[in-house]
């Protein structure tokens, strides 16, 4: 019913920038909180940043001041601007969202398939 598709990952040198996008499609009535998570090899998936439907944000301490999360509710799309990237930012980045598919439906949680971000010289 709902698909989340990430894009914008790739290989970048330390200190560089990338912008990730997450587009939601399908049967969507309302999208509540959206978030970016990441998972590095051998590590647990962790929250990077999240944004509510009215734009309140929170960030992991490790990315504060370097990453900026935003969303365009009209386009059902979320973004993550990543600046001053470090090798330790290397991971698969996943989009996550709480989506209500109908007026009387409860919200369900959805994940995207992930996009690889590699920071290396």
N, C-alpha and C positions, 0 to 999 in steps of 0.2 A: 504493500500500500504506500509506503513512504521509502524513498531512496535518498541517501546522502552520498554525494560524490565530491571527493576532494581533488584538488588540482594545485599545481604550483610548486611541487617539490622538485628536488634536483640536487646537483653537486655545486657547492659554493666554497670559496676559500674563507679561511678565518677572517673575521672582520667584515665579511660581506653581508648581503641582505637577500631575503626571499619573501615573497608574499603568497601565502596559502589562501585558497578559497574553498568553501564548502557550500555546494548548492543542494537545497532540498527540493524534491519533486514528488508528485503523487497526489494522493488525497489529503490535503492539508487544510484544517480549519484554523488552527492557531499553533504557533511555535513558542514554547516557553523558553527556558534556559537552554542555551547552546554552549558548547565547550570544545576546546581542543585538548586532547590527551596525546601523550607520546610514550613509546616503548622502545627502549634500547635493548640490544642483544643481552640476554641474561638478566634483565632487570624487569621489575614489575611496571605495568602501565601506570603512568602518573598524570595528574591534572596539570596542564600548562596554564590555561586561562579559561575563564567562563564569562558569559554575558547574559543578563536577563533580557526579557522582552522590552523592558523600558530603558535598557542601556547601562544598568549597573554592572560593574566588572570586578573580577578578582583575578590575581595572578599568583603563580608559584614564585617564591622568593628568588629562585634561580634565574628568572626571566624578567623580573621587575626592572623597568627602565630601559629594557632592550626590545621587548615585544609589545605590540599593541593589538588588542582584539577589537573587532567592530562587526556590525551587522547591518544589512539593508533589509528591513522587514518587507518592503514592497517586492523584493526579488527573492525572498526566502533564502538569503545567502549570508554567510558569515565569512569573515576574513581574519587572517593573522599576519600582521606585518612583523617580520623578524629582522632586526638590525643587530649589528655587532655580533654576528654569529660566532660561536666557539665550537671546537671539536666535540665538546661534551653535549652539544645540542643535537648531535647525530642520533637519529631515531626514526621510527615510523610514526608519523603524526596522524591521529585519528580524529574525525569529527564526531560529535555526539550531540543529540538534541532530544528534548522532550516535546512530543508532537501530539496534538489533539486532532483527530481526523474527522470529527463531526461535532455538532453543537452539544449533543448529549453524551458523547463518548468521553471516556477518561483518557488522560494523556499516557502514551507509551514512550519508552526510551528506545532510540535507534542509534546505530553506529554506521559510519562509513567504512570503506574497505581499506583506507589508509594510503598515505603517500610518503615515500621515502625522502628524508632530508639527510644529506651527508655533507659535513663540514670538514674539509681536508685540503691541505696544500699539496 
